[in-house]
Amino acid sequence: MRHVISALVMNEPGVLSLVAGLFSARGFNIDSLVVGRTENPEFSRMTIVANADDNTLAQVKKQLAKLVPVVSVSDYFGKAYVERDILLLTVAVNADKRSQVLEIVQLFRGKVVDVADKSVMIELAGTEEKLEAFIELLKPYKITELARTGVIAMARGMQKNQEETAQIS
């Protein structure tokens, strides 16, 4: 099963390596791992996407929570949350096919961020599924370069993790 896990961690050197090593040592492949500062510069939020059965992942979450620089761990599986992934994509397209590409971009609520004689660069944000569908539609136009941020996620509304964070601050 796909799990999106959020870990609030101390913003200090070596924490990323420590967390990635925990998953690696247990044979888990991390599908996506994103780390960024929070509203408090002392903390960073890690968003980890992994596929695993519930029992095994429960053990990993417990071990993750025991790490000293980890303040809190939340698994959004079965909870209300918002997730986003961002991509930048360059398509090799000349003037006669450009309007077709721009129509697809509009349908997906994307944004053209660069236009050249023989290419268009597009920015798109959404769920992984939305981005994958967009990529599939643009494959016939020859995608020349693609970069993705990975999944970021936050629980909807005031949840326990946010209350704990407010108390720590």
C-alpha positions as CSV (number, residue, x, y, z in Angstrom):
1,M,0.0,0.0,0.0
2,R,1.1,3.6,-0.7
3,H,1.8,5.6,2.4
4,V,2.6,9.3,2.7
5,I,4.5,9.9,5.9
6,S,5.3,13.3,7.3
7,A,8.1,13.7,9.9
8,L,8.9,16.9,11.7
9,V,12.6,16.8,12.4
10,M,15.3,19.0,13.8
11,N,16.9,21.2,11.1
12,E,20.5,19.9,11.5
13,P,23.1,18.1,9.4
14,G,22.9,14.3,9.1
15,V,19.1,14.0,9.7
16,L,18.3,13.2,6.1
17,S,21.0,10.5,6.0
18,L,19.7,9.0,9.3
19,V,16.1,8.7,8.1
20,A,17.0,7.4,4.6
21,G,19.3,4.9,6.2
22,L,16.5,3.6,8.4
23,F,14.3,2.9,5.4
24,S,17.3,1.4,3.4
25,A,18.3,-0.9,6.3
26,R,14.8,-2.4,6.3
27,G,14.8,-2.9,2.5
28,F,12.2,-0.2,1.7
29,N,12.4,1.7,-1.5
30,I,11.4,5.3,-1.0
31,D,9.3,6.5,-3.9
32,S,9.6,10.2,-3.0
33,L,11.5,12.1,-0.3
34,V,11.2,15.8,0.1
35,V,12.7,17.9,2.9
36,G,12.2,21.6,3.5
37,R,12.2,24.1,6.3
38,T,9.0,24.9,8.2
39,E,7.6,28.1,9.5
40,N,10.1,27.6,12.4
41,P,13.7,27.5,11.1
42,E,14.7,25.1,13.9
43,F,12.6,22.3,12.2
44,S,12.3,20.8,8.8
45,R,9.4,18.7,7.4
46,M,10.2,15.4,5.6
47,T,7.6,14.0,3.3
48,I,8.3,10.3,2.5
49,V,6.2,8.2,0.1
50,A,6.8,4.5,0.4
51,N,4.9,1.3,-0.7
52,A,4.7,-1.3,2.1
53,D,2.3,-3.5,4.0
54,D,0.7,-1.9,7.0
55,N,2.4,-4.0,9.7
56,T,6.0,-3.6,8.3
57,L,5.5,0.2,7.9
58,A,4.1,0.5,11.4
59,Q,7.4,-0.9,12.7
60,V,9.4,1.6,10.6
61,K,7.3,4.5,11.8
62,K,7.9,3.4,15.4
63,Q,11.6,3.2,14.8
64,L,11.6,6.5,13.0
65,A,9.8,8.2,15.9
66,K,12.6,6.9,18.3
67,L,15.3,8.8,16.4
68,V,16.6,11.7,18.5
69,P,16.2,14.4,15.8
70,V,12.6,13.3,14.9
71,V,10.0,15.4,16.7
72,S,6.9,13.7,15.4
73,V,5.7,11.3,12.7
74,S,2.4,11.2,10.9
75,D,1.1,8.7,8.3
76,Y,-1.6,10.2,6.2
77,F,-3.0,6.8,5.1
78,G,-6.8,6.9,5.6
79,K,-6.7,10.5,6.7
80,A,-7.8,13.7,5.0
81,Y,-4.7,15.5,3.5
82,V,-3.5,17.6,0.6
83,E,-0.6,16.5,-1.5
84,R,1.2,18.2,-4.4
85,D,4.0,17.3,-6.7
86,I,5.5,19.9,-9.1
87,L,7.1,19.3,-12.5
88,L,9.0,21.3,-15.1
89,L,8.8,19.7,-18.5
90,T,10.3,20.7,-21.8
91,V,8.6,19.6,-25.0
92,A,10.2,19.7,-28.4
93,V,7.5,21.3,-30.5
94,N,7.5,23.7,-33.5
95,A,5.0,26.4,-34.3
96,D,2.5,24.2,-36.1
97,K,2.0,21.8,-33.1
98,R,2.4,24.4,-30.3
99,S,-1.3,25.2,-30.1
100,Q,-2.1,21.5,-29.4
101,V,0.4,21.4,-26.6
102,L,-0.9,24.7,-25.2
103,E,-4.4,23.3,-25.2
104,I,-3.3,20.3,-23.1
105,V,-1.5,22.6,-20.7
106,Q,-4.7,24.7,-20.3
107,L,-6.8,21.6,-19.6
108,F,-4.5,20.6,-16.8
109,R,-4.2,24.1,-15.5
110,G,-0.5,24.2,-16.2
111,K,1.6,27.2,-16.9
112,V,4.0,27.9,-19.8
113,V,7.2,29.3,-18.2
114,D,9.5,29.4,-21.3
115,V,8.9,29.5,-25.1
116,A,11.6,29.0,-27.7
117,D,11.6,28.4,-31.4
118,K,11.5,24.7,-31.1
119,S,10.4,24.0,-27.5
120,V,8.0,24.9,-24.7
121,M,8.7,24.6,-21.0
122,I,5.7,23.9,-18.8
123,E,5.1,24.0,-15.0
124,L,2.4,21.9,-13.5
125,A,1.4,21.2,-9.9
126,G,-0.9,18.5,-8.6
127,T,-1.2,14.9,-7.4
128,E,1.2,12.2,-8.8
129,E,-1.7,10.8,-10.8
130,K,-2.4,14.2,-12.5
131,L,1.2,14.6,-13.4
132,E,1.5,11.1,-14.8
133,A,-1.6,11.6,-16.9
134,F,-0.2,14.9,-18.2
135,I,3.2,13.3,-19.1
136,E,1.4,10.5,-21.0
137,L,-0.5,13.0,-23.1
138,L,2.7,14.9,-24.0
139,K,4.8,11.8,-24.9
140,P,3.8,12.0,-28.6
141,Y,5.3,15.5,-28.7
142,K,8.8,14.4,-27.6
143,I,9.6,15.3,-24.0
144,T,13.2,16.4,-24.0
145,E,13.6,17.1,-20.3
146,L,11.6,16.5,-17.1
147,A,12.2,17.4,-13.4
148,R,9.9,16.7,-10.5
149,T,10.0,17.9,-6.9
150,G,8.5,14.8,-5.3
151,V,5.4,14.8,-3.1
152,I,4.8,17.3,-0.3
153,A,1.8,16.8,1.9
154,M,-0.1,18.3,4.9
155,A,-3.1,17.2,6.8
156,R,-6.3,19.0,6.2
157,G,-7.6,21.1,9.1
158,M,-6.1,21.2,12.6
159,Q,-4.7,17.7,13.4
160,K,-2.7,16.3,16.3
161,N,0.6,16.8,14.5
162,Q,0.0,20.5,14.1
163,E,-1.1,20.9,17.7
164,E,2.1,19.2,18.9
165,T,4.2,21.5,16.6
166,A,2.4,24.6,18.0
167,Q,3.3,23.4,21.6
168,I,6.9,22.9,20.7
169,S,7.3,26.3,19.1
